């Protein structure tokens, strides 16, 4: 999927950090980062029929946040 036509939200990348060990609180020497793998955070995009200023109906990708906030009028 592309990005939201209204808010511009799109897929971003990040990491999933894996920690191992026993915490100091429980008597260990603390948690240590053993590895980190790449992952993606995807926005909640919906394909919606929208009526624009001219009155024509188009299908565009819109984020769920834009739909809830009322930034888009559905056709």
VMD Tcl script that builds the backbone (N, CA, C; Angstrom):
set m [mol new atoms 225]
animate dup $m
set s [atomselect $m all]
$s set {name element resname resid chain x y z} {
  {N N UNK 1 A 0.819 -1.177 0.000}
  {CA C UNK 1 A 0.000 0.000 0.000}
  {C C UNK 1 A 0.870 1.249 0.000}
  {N N UNK 2 A 0.319 2.340 -0.495}
  {CA C UNK 2 A 1.055 3.590 -0.565}
  {C C UNK 2 A 0.937 4.334 0.760}
  {N N UNK 3 A 0.460 5.557 0.724}
  {CA C UNK 3 A 0.290 6.326 1.945}
  {C C UNK 3 A -1.072 6.993 1.939}
  {N N UNK 4 A -1.461 7.523 3.087}
  {CA C UNK 4 A -2.757 8.176 3.229}
  {C C UNK 4 A -2.774 9.448 2.390}
  {N N UNK 5 A -3.832 9.628 1.611}
  {CA C UNK 5 A -3.942 10.792 0.742}
  {C C UNK 5 A -4.227 12.068 1.535}
  {N N UNK 6 A -4.731 11.939 2.754}
  {CA C UNK 6 A -5.093 13.110 3.555}
  {C C UNK 6 A -3.978 13.478 4.535}
  {N N UNK 7 A -3.563 12.529 5.374}
  {CA C UNK 7 A -2.589 12.826 6.430}
  {C C UNK 7 A -1.151 12.564 6.011}
  {N N UNK 8 A -0.933 11.762 4.967}
  {CA C UNK 8 A 0.422 11.471 4.515}
  {C C UNK 8 A 1.108 10.357 5.288}
  {N N UNK 9 A 0.347 9.636 6.122}
  {CA C UNK 9 A 0.949 8.528 6.867}
  {C C UNK 9 A 1.408 7.447 5.909}
  {N N UNK 10 A 2.565 6.832 6.214}
  {CA C UNK 10 A 3.077 5.763 5.381}
  {C C UNK 10 A 3.837 4.773 6.248}
  {N N UNK 11 A 4.297 3.690 5.638}
  {CA C UNK 11 A 5.032 2.672 6.360}
  {C C UNK 11 A 6.371 3.227 6.838}
  {N N UNK 12 A 6.690 2.971 8.123}
  {CA C UNK 12 A 7.981 3.370 8.663}
  {C C UNK 12 A 8.683 2.131 9.205}
  {N N UNK 13 A 9.993 2.219 9.310}
  {CA C UNK 13 A 10.760 1.069 9.771}
  {C C UNK 13 A 11.228 1.296 11.194}
  {N N UNK 14 A 11.508 0.188 11.861}
  {CA C UNK 14 A 12.000 0.244 13.227}
  {C C UNK 14 A 12.721 -1.044 13.547}
  {N N UNK 15 A 12.901 -1.298 14.836}
  {CA C UNK 15 A 13.589 -2.512 15.257}
  {C C UNK 15 A 12.795 -3.202 16.338}
  {N N UNK 16 A 12.936 -4.518 16.400}
  {CA C UNK 16 A 12.401 -5.322 17.482}
  {C C UNK 16 A 13.588 -5.775 18.317}
  {N N UNK 17 A 13.677 -5.270 19.544}
  {CA C UNK 17 A 14.839 -5.536 20.392}
  {C C UNK 17 A 14.559 -6.741 21.280}
  {N N UNK 18 A 15.509 -7.686 21.321}
  {CA C UNK 18 A 15.384 -8.883 22.142}
  {C C UNK 18 A 16.347 -8.759 23.316}
  {N N UNK 19 A 15.797 -8.860 24.526}
  {CA C UNK 19 A 16.596 -8.754 25.744}
  {C C UNK 19 A 16.562 -10.080 26.483}
  {N N UNK 20 A 17.706 -10.474 27.045}
  {CA C UNK 20 A 17.786 -11.704 27.820}
  {C C UNK 20 A 18.510 -11.437 29.127}
  {N N UNK 21 A 18.263 -12.278 30.087}
  {CA C UNK 21 A 18.928 -12.162 31.379}
  {C C UNK 21 A 17.925 -11.985 32.493}
  {N N UNK 22 A 18.411 -12.031 33.722}
  {CA C UNK 22 A 17.583 -11.870 34.906}
  {C C UNK 22 A 17.758 -10.441 35.420}
  {N N UNK 23 A 16.638 -9.776 35.717}
  {CA C UNK 23 A 16.714 -8.388 36.150}
  {C C UNK 23 A 17.422 -8.272 37.490}
  {N N UNK 24 A 17.982 -7.101 37.737}
  {CA C UNK 24 A 18.705 -6.854 38.985}
  {C C UNK 24 A 17.781 -6.978 40.187}
  {N N UNK 25 A 16.551 -6.605 39.985}
  {CA C UNK 25 A 15.559 -6.671 41.062}
  {C C UNK 25 A 15.368 -8.105 41.547}
  {N N UNK 26 A 15.522 -9.043 40.636}
  {CA C UNK 26 A 15.322 -10.458 40.976}
  {C C UNK 26 A 16.634 -11.176 41.297}
  {N N UNK 27 A 17.720 -10.436 41.403}
  {CA C UNK 27 A 18.972 -11.040 41.806}
  {C C UNK 27 A 19.959 -11.308 40.693}
  {N N UNK 28 A 19.642 -10.886 39.484}
  {CA C UNK 28 A 20.554 -11.104 38.369}
  {C C UNK 28 A 21.490 -9.932 38.155}
  {N N UNK 29 A 22.149 -9.936 37.015}
  {CA C UNK 29 A 23.066 -8.836 36.697}
  {C C UNK 29 A 22.455 -7.849 35.706}
  {N N UNK 30 A 21.185 -8.009 35.397}
  {CA C UNK 30 A 20.485 -7.070 34.533}
  {C C UNK 30 A 20.200 -7.645 33.162}
  {N N UNK 31 A 19.278 -7.014 32.472}
  {CA C UNK 31 A 18.902 -7.440 31.128}
  {C C UNK 31 A 19.910 -6.913 30.117}
  {N N UNK 32 A 20.227 -7.732 29.116}
  {CA C UNK 32 A 21.171 -7.349 28.078}
  {C C UNK 32 A 20.509 -7.503 26.718}
  {N N UNK 33 A 20.804 -6.581 25.820}
  {CA C UNK 33 A 20.306 -6.656 24.452}
  {C C UNK 33 A 21.136 -7.698 23.708}
  {N N UNK 34 A 20.475 -8.759 23.224}
  {CA C UNK 34 A 21.210 -9.807 22.527}
  {C C UNK 34 A 21.119 -9.664 21.021}
  {N N UNK 35 A 19.998 -9.162 20.518}
  {CA C UNK 35 A 19.878 -8.952 19.075}
  {C C UNK 35 A 18.751 -7.978 18.798}
  {N N UNK 36 A 18.746 -7.440 17.594}
  {CA C UNK 36 A 17.653 -6.589 17.153}
  {C C UNK 36 A 17.406 -6.881 15.679}
  {N N UNK 37 A 16.147 -7.090 15.359}
  {CA C UNK 37 A 15.772 -7.381 13.979}
  {C C UNK 37 A 14.917 -6.244 13.444}
  {N N UNK 38 A 15.014 -5.993 12.140}
  {CA C UNK 38 A 14.240 -4.924 11.529}
  {C C UNK 38 A 12.779 -5.351 11.388}
  {N N UNK 39 A 11.886 -4.377 11.520}
  {CA C UNK 39 A 10.462 -4.614 11.316}
  {C C UNK 39 A 9.832 -3.359 10.743}
  {N N UNK 40 A 8.560 -3.468 10.315}
  {CA C UNK 40 A 7.872 -2.319 9.736}
  {C C UNK 40 A 6.613 -2.024 10.528}
  {N N UNK 41 A 6.303 -0.740 10.640}
  {CA C UNK 41 A 5.074 -0.278 11.267}
  {C C UNK 41 A 4.190 0.260 10.146}
  {N N UNK 42 A 3.048 -0.404 9.918}
  {CA C UNK 42 A 2.177 -0.014 8.813}
  {C C UNK 42 A 0.947 0.725 9.334}
  {N N UNK 43 A 0.527 1.799 8.661}
  {CA C UNK 43 A -0.669 2.516 9.087}
  {C C UNK 43 A -1.924 1.733 8.719}
  {N N UNK 44 A -3.005 2.021 9.418}
  {CA C UNK 44 A -4.284 1.360 9.173}
  {C C UNK 44 A -4.982 2.092 8.026}
  {N N UNK 45 A -4.688 1.659 6.788}
  {CA C UNK 45 A -5.249 2.318 5.611}
  {C C UNK 45 A -6.496 1.589 5.121}
  {N N UNK 46 A -7.488 2.373 4.722}
  {CA C UNK 46 A -8.741 1.848 4.182}
  {C C UNK 46 A -8.943 2.464 2.799}
  {N N UNK 47 A -9.473 1.683 1.873}
  {CA C UNK 47 A -9.778 2.217 0.538}
  {C C UNK 47 A -11.220 2.698 0.558}
  {N N UNK 48 A -11.412 4.006 0.380}
  {CA C UNK 48 A -12.712 4.622 0.585}
  {C C UNK 48 A -13.114 5.418 -0.652}
  {N N UNK 49 A -14.414 5.400 -0.944}
  {CA C UNK 49 A -14.955 6.257 -2.005}
  {C C UNK 49 A -15.224 7.627 -1.414}
  {N N UNK 50 A -14.597 8.651 -2.002}
  {CA C UNK 50 A -14.663 10.008 -1.455}
  {C C UNK 50 A -15.165 10.955 -2.522}
  {N N UNK 51 A -16.012 11.901 -2.094}
  {CA C UNK 51 A -16.500 12.935 -3.006}
  {C C UNK 51 A -15.628 14.181 -2.827}
  {N N UNK 52 A -15.019 14.660 -3.929}
  {CA C UNK 52 A -14.132 15.821 -3.826}
  {C C UNK 52 A -14.893 17.126 -4.054}
  {N N UNK 53 A -14.161 18.245 -4.190}
  {CA C UNK 53 A -14.790 19.565 -4.298}
  {C C UNK 53 A -15.672 19.704 -5.536}
  {N N UNK 54 A -15.257 19.069 -6.644}
  {CA C UNK 54 A -16.011 19.174 -7.907}
  {C C UNK 54 A -17.252 18.292 -7.924}
  {N N UNK 55 A -17.381 17.402 -6.936}
  {CA C UNK 55 A -18.524 16.508 -6.881}
  {C C UNK 55 A -18.264 15.145 -7.487}
  {N N UNK 56 A -17.057 14.916 -7.996}
  {CA C UNK 56 A -16.731 13.610 -8.560}
  {C C UNK 56 A -16.350 12.639 -7.453}
  {N N UNK 57 A -16.589 11.375 -7.712}
  {CA C UNK 57 A -16.301 10.339 -6.722}
  {C C UNK 57 A -15.007 9.637 -7.096}
  {N N UNK 58 A -14.089 9.534 -6.126}
  {CA C UNK 58 A -12.810 8.863 -6.344}
  {C C UNK 58 A -12.595 7.851 -5.233}
  {N N UNK 59 A -11.788 6.826 -5.529}
  {CA C UNK 59 A -11.397 5.860 -4.507}
  {C C UNK 59 A -9.960 6.166 -4.113}
  {N N UNK 60 A -9.749 6.458 -2.837}
  {CA C UNK 60 A -8.408 6.789 -2.359}
  {C C UNK 60 A -8.118 6.020 -1.076}
  {N N UNK 61 A -6.813 5.909 -0.762}
  {CA C UNK 61 A -6.387 5.283 0.484}
  {C C UNK 61 A -6.406 6.345 1.580}
  {N N UNK 62 A -7.139 6.053 2.663}
  {CA C UNK 62 A -7.276 6.993 3.771}
  {C C UNK 62 A -6.996 6.247 5.066}
  {N N UNK 63 A -6.271 6.885 5.978}
  {CA C UNK 63 A -6.000 6.250 7.268}
  {C C UNK 63 A -7.262 6.260 8.130}
  {N N UNK 64 A -7.324 5.302 9.054}
  {CA C UNK 64 A -8.477 5.194 9.940}
  {C C UNK 64 A -8.603 6.432 10.824}
  {N N UNK 65 A -7.482 7.047 11.175}
  {CA C UNK 65 A -7.501 8.254 12.003}
  {C C UNK 65 A -8.186 9.408 11.272}
  {N N UNK 66 A -7.924 9.532 9.966}
  {CA C UNK 66 A -8.556 10.595 9.179}
  {C C UNK 66 A -10.055 10.353 9.052}
  {N N UNK 67 A -10.467 9.076 8.963}
  {CA C UNK 67 A -11.886 8.764 8.888}
  {C C UNK 67 A -12.595 9.098 10.197}
  {N N UNK 68 A -11.970 8.736 11.322}
  {CA C UNK 68 A -12.589 8.991 12.633}
  {C C UNK 68 A -12.701 10.469 12.929}
  {N N UNK 69 A -11.692 11.253 12.531}
  {CA C UNK 69 A -11.687 12.671 12.852}
  {C C UNK 69 A -12.610 13.473 11.944}
  {N N UNK 70 A -13.116 12.852 10.871}
  {CA C UNK 70 A -14.063 13.548 9.995}
  {C C UNK 70 A -13.391 14.396 8.936}
  {N N UNK 71 A -12.141 14.144 8.594}
  {CA C UNK 71 A -11.436 14.912 7.577}
  {C C UNK 71 A -11.879 14.538 6.171}
  {N N UNK 72 A -12.634 13.423 6.048}
  {CA C UNK 72 A -13.050 12.909 4.744}
  {C C UNK 72 A -14.563 12.729 4.757}
  {N N UNK 73 A -15.211 13.136 3.637}
  {CA C UNK 73 A -16.643 12.865 3.503}
  {C C UNK 73 A -16.821 11.692 2.545}
  {N N UNK 74 A -17.420 10.631 3.047}
  {CA C UNK 74 A -17.623 9.442 2.234}
  {C C UNK 74 A -18.715 9.674 1.202}
  {N N UNK 75 A -18.594 9.001 0.071}
  {CA C UNK 75 A -19.594 9.119 -1.001}
  {C C UNK 75 A -20.642 8.046 -0.850}
}
mol reanalyze $m
mol bondsrecalc $m
mol representation Tube
mol addrep $m
